[in-house]
Every structure is written in structure tokens, then in C-alpha cells.
Amino acid sequence: MTSSRTSVGDPAAIRVEGLTKRYGRRTAVDDLSFTVGPGRVTGFFGPNGAGKTTALKVVVGLARPAAGRAFLRGTSVTTIRPDARLLGVHIEPCGAHPGRTGRAHLRSLAALAGLPRRRVGEVLELVGLEEAARRKVGKYSLGMRQRLGLAAALLGDPEILVLDEPVNGLDPQGIRWLRKLLRDRAASGGTVLLSSHMLSEAAQTVDDVIMIDRGRLVHEGTMQDLERSGASAVVVRTAEAQRLSTLVVSAGGRTRLDDEGGGLLIEGLDAAEVARLAHRGGVLLEEIAQRTASLEDVFFGLTGGADR
Ligand SMILES: Nc1ncnc2c1ncn2[C@@H]1O[C@H](COP(=O)(O)OP(=O)(O)OP(=O)(O)O)[C@@H](O)[C@H]1O
């Protein structure tokens, strides 16, 4: 280990404090704070445009914040010296020239980082790109580009891995493969922070969750807690949905139209409470059922859920 990793006794692998980043008058990241622990895979979730890529760029030192700070192993990213053994990053565009082969791209990255050439062969094998490494990057599919980006991030066998939307473009087999690779890294003490706008696809990969919406933190905790927090919702069918909605909201619940079944989805109250409310308010229910919430439902509940 180098001194930059051990000099400060911060137990967090990544610490972000009050980060704000603006593009003109648009605030992409708004007073965001979170920590990422070592030996964990952490999911950085949020809808399209939530500010995930922007925040990750600041975390890895690729963008400057208007306010706030980011630390890797207790050292500010603004003062840290580049070290491929500490930090591996994959954020598109990865900078690979379309006319170069995957292998040539990785070789120049390895040379720049002062890493031995043999690492190129090792990471190509690790990401399953040995065959494709001879081909030009411009001919790669999205999934192959993801693997190449991951290979680049893994060159230094880094302690901290930051990946922006790594699941994008991977087929189910590729997602399973990535899951194992990232889980293995965490199991051996590594830190993985990955962003995704697809909660379900990434859910089985992550231990911890940081969720943002419109640049702000909406949830930070374990995946287990998140799954528990949205354990169920109630689906009802009624001709008086508007009136029932008003009753539910005044009793502290939330409602929205159920995308799947066309009924009314109610969160924050259980089925018995909804039935009582409907009975007292004289609302006729044609159907009522308890439904286990999907992670998307949980996400919806936390982010306020407006369709954007
Ligand atoms: N270089 C830029 N110049 C101007 N605005 C930008 C720039 N990069 C991002 N933004 C804006 O900042 C906001 C956050 O974008 P960002 O790409 O960080 O979100 P995201 O959560 O990664 O979204 P996605 O899942 O779609 O990639 C968006 O409104 C976006 O339009």
C-alpha cells in the first residue's frame, strides 16, 4: 500500500460532503453527501438525469464542484496523485479511439499508468475480450465497449472501482458475469461504486444503496433495508378512485395509478386500513389486494414518482 492510502484513518473508501455542481443555471448535483464502505458493492441509483454521472465525475476528480468535497481513503480528490492501484474508473466516453484495437488502447493506458504490459492480457481475459482485442474499438457492440471500459478500470487492480452504468448493454449472461466479478472484488476487500438507472437489474449485485433524485440524496442504506422499507402496497379497483385517493392521502398514504393492472396503487397503509377508510367514506371497492412492491415501486415512493 502507498502512503496516500494509509496516511488518513478514514474508514470510508469514498466520502462525499456537501457536493454541489452546476451547469450554467442548472444544478445537476445539490448539496450531496454520502459514504461508501470498503468490502461492499454500493449502488448509486437514480432516474435519468438525476445527476449520477456528474456526481461520479466529481468523486473521481474529473469535474470540479461548485461546493463540497470528495475524499478517497481520507484524501481529498483534488490533492490525490493519480494512482491506478487506488482508483479504477469507467465513465463513458472512455476515450478509446475507434480506429485502434482494444489491446492497443489498453496497452497505452497501462504504459501511461506505469503498469506492466502483462496486465493487459490479464484484464482482457478477466473481461472475456481476448478474441475481440484484435478488433477495432469502432466495431465493438455496446456490451463489448462496457467490457473494454471495465478492463481499463481494472488494469491497476484498484482498491476502489467506480463504474458508471456498467450494466447498460450487457445481456442477462453478461449481467450475471459482471455481478460475480464485482462481488468477488468486494469479498476480497475491494470497494465498488456503480451507478444505474435500472434498480432491478443492479439490485442483486449491491450491498448498499445511495439513491438520488434531481441531484439530491433521497436514500442511503443497505439494499436489505430498502427492500424491507417498501415491503408491500395495496392495489384497489374502484369507480371512485379520486375520492378514495383523497381519503388515503388525508390518512397519510400515497396513491398512484397502477401501471400494470390499471387500478389504484396505495402505499403507506395496509389493506385493512384502506378497506376501513373506503367503508367509512362510502367508497365501493370492486377489488382489493396486497401486493409485494417491486424495487421500482420503492424507488417511486422515495423519489416522489412523477413521470419525467
Ligand atoms: N456537460 C454538461 N453541460 C450541461 N448540462 C449537463 C452536462 N452534463 C450533465 N448535464 C445536466 O445535468 C443533469 C444531470 O445529468 P447526469 O448526466 O449527471 O445525470 P444521470 O443521473 O447520470 O443521468 P443518466 O442516467 O441519463 O445518465 C441533467 O439535467 C443534464 O442535462
The ligand as a Gaussian input file, in Angstrom:
#p B3LYP/6-31G(d) Opt

LIG

0 1
 N      -21.772000      18.894000     -19.603000
 C      -22.995000      19.286000     -19.275000
 N      -23.456000      20.510000     -19.613000
 C      -24.699000      20.910000     -19.259000
 N      -25.569000      20.158000     -18.558000
 C      -25.170000      18.939000     -18.198000
 C      -23.866000      18.431000     -18.536000
 N      -23.767000      17.172000     -18.023000
 C      -24.946000      16.916000     -17.411000
 N      -25.783000      17.967000     -17.509000
 C      -27.136000      18.049000     -16.944000
 O      -27.044000      17.736000     -15.560000
 C      -28.141000      16.911000     -15.155000
 C      -27.598000      15.605000     -14.565000
 O      -27.024000      14.834000     -15.631000
 P      -26.264000      13.465000     -15.367000
 O      -25.762000      13.004000     -16.697000
 O      -25.280000      13.653000     -14.281000
 O      -27.455000      12.538000     -14.862000
 P      -27.515000      10.957000     -14.752000
 O      -28.214000      10.664000     -13.479000
 O      -26.162000      10.384000     -14.956000
 O      -28.470000      10.592000     -15.966000
 P      -28.466000       9.316000     -16.965000
 O      -28.950000       8.134000     -16.173000
 O      -29.453000       9.759000     -18.010000
 O      -27.067000       9.187000     -17.492000
 C      -29.008000      16.722000     -16.374000
 O      -30.041000      17.662000     -16.313000
 C      -28.076000      17.006000     -17.528000
 O      -28.798000      17.507000     -18.628000

